[in-house]
């Protein structure tokens, strides 16, 4: 029995995404929107399922949609370029981990202070958020 045509609804189900996700990917140029016939629905090629799954897997690894567009543009024949992009992503993740560890350390210290000094009428956690204390991470990273 032949497969039914791959309409946007069937594509969404096959790729395990929402129809709006497909529409968004089309708007930003990650997948091609097929021409709509005069009557009927747009029919997507089966390869679109793999492309959407590639996008979702890359997002799980921390790549932005801009990064993913670049990876898709490079394709399979540019392993060195893809590796460089992956190395840059790994460096960014390592920095995020370092920042999270610093935040964790600060929160643990504040919680300990709260447990020991919290009954004095002032809360060390609230104080640290209202004052510019040296042990509170103040630097912000640019969101990409």
Helices and strands as residue ranges (DSSP letters): H 8-15, H 19-27, H 47-60, H 65-74, H 79-117, G 118-120, H 124-130
